[in-house]
């Protein structure tokens, strides 16, 4: 029966480190995008791997006892529709991998910024799928969080910047070799719902393997390192929140988020999922009462509505503050500072180690 292979494929996707919690609407997404024959071949791709890790068609074919050429043809057909990742294996061959949550799914439907019937249909199904419970299960079910917020660089005190070099977008950009920019999938999604966000769309940065993949598939455009820096500066001016992989090196992407459209900041703004369940937040705001005038500028700009002002005094809800530094960029009195959380450890190591930790914590430790 047709449903059997999709049920198996849904279970297969759920065992990824950045996996998809099983839901009936996810079956609808699978049926909409893959034929039964394609679904059978996708079952050959491993799940106990980090995002963007690939296997060759020959290796996938061996695991299922199938013809390598036929498997390669099928995988290429799916990859050409931007439904799986295609890159290089460790041996330099053409390789394939499932798109993990946040690493191409559901982003590939929206990175180009196009308004097509299929994009609108996917937007509707994905909106139904990513409920509060699914979001929490996808991103919050491991102690190690896959993503972190990075404060706007000038909001960390000068004498502390050398102490916390990993917590700066300049460090992220300096560590990358390839750069691409795509449309923010969250803002595109809102536009497809006829509820456009006022913030700029083309500010979603990709680095290294993810950049090359998005460029090759024409999902993003290649930019220079300096252009990437300018996008970060633009995002800071627009009051957007820097968001990256929670890794000390090998960061693959940076989103610049707002509270009105984006899945992470918006979820926290609406108090749907506790901040520390969803994201790694290494900084919190500290207010200098001698400098603060209670003007309220920071209240208006706070992307998660964690700042209030009454009777000339400002209060910060430290349970929901994300330490993004957006408030400090608007403070004309230097009353805001981003202070490193004493209850937070160090940023995990390189990208692969981060995801090995997540796989182990989710009881799917890679071989």
Steps between C-alpha positions, in 0.01 A plus 500: 500500500612854426472609862741234621811650342408851616445376855843340491654811351342719771650274766835517318494881498409506870830328593720777358687704759307802374200284432131533424254397772241267341167665425224429248565831324864399448371200306315748279826690442680178403223390263495843338873496424610140441374215287482156671807392301695808614391441859642146486839633387506773766473225762854402397650832614638492857347694788770458764714776350560871541318738263667530157684168547461288188534149360561403140225346289705179487513479881127569527427238234709236681300548819184409310641248256407719202668609179727799563424672169125480557536634855722786378246593231217503755697703756603753237138540396401579857804724556414698186171592670694624806351229723826338614852631549760427234865574569832322536577193706814480713663321205408779259223313320152632432305433816144530626337567835156560640413862569485530878275744685654846468752384240292522184160397629274686467733775379557380143138577416557866592868600465449628144218725617270376224121506514391179326199269546727230645666744741157612618381142545814407693465814708150393600604144591818606680304758699270224619789268578724727707272535800637600840542132590682410177729803530588406857562137407713591198721764658469451874512126568877489560691669779746637243320758290570511126485880474601806699447874496803724441486850651543799275876541521521858626272416793767289671731719707838560337692342785290184465513453124838326512367266769200393292625492139266211405204720584554737208377488143841621383651177633235295318563682173880485539477122541315440173637472147183507284206736540148518362187696582145373467156632583386455859264200485296626794428835333429335167259268679319798655485673161344187346234523770435859390640629830832652387764603754652849471858377551737421210471150353837434337707473818530123553872412484646161406860391549730238347320173404157648553595806295632290212190282504262798496699671223519186286124451530438874431329533837737779602755731341874502562635799691838608636615503860464880506146476365419254778633751753282773348191277531582454870531878540170554316330241719627668817370837378162340431479360853534139388638221719812305394442124519759232412587135554600439860855406400835660564614437142358374174180706527286435193242775515389823658142621515413859589171468680209714608222442750220551250587227248783272608445158651755533782466859620128503423440182698672653802325835451164321511612297805426173320815310604732596790811678375754258642306203369516636148831683466846545650512849649842595638435865589237700688444871526620698799372856552704776664240682715716811523501539122149379415247782457200274443448649153347176367699471176616153601142396579389575146792321331523184714423215256364269771315763706710425807540868600238715669503856637286644776532825692832582338657163580591217263464134593634200310343155522816292520306177445424614144786740410707343220809717542493616139616855576239663275386717790853627561532618140205736558600625842634856482627494858725189502278350766481148352773237508504134399633287786613139453280256691681334788273195470601441138801292396714543195383482140532139375793419271490472125181439304537123473565463873191709576280264304666187636405629845142557387478152346635340817259693722211396278616138535598475133877510541679473164711197428 
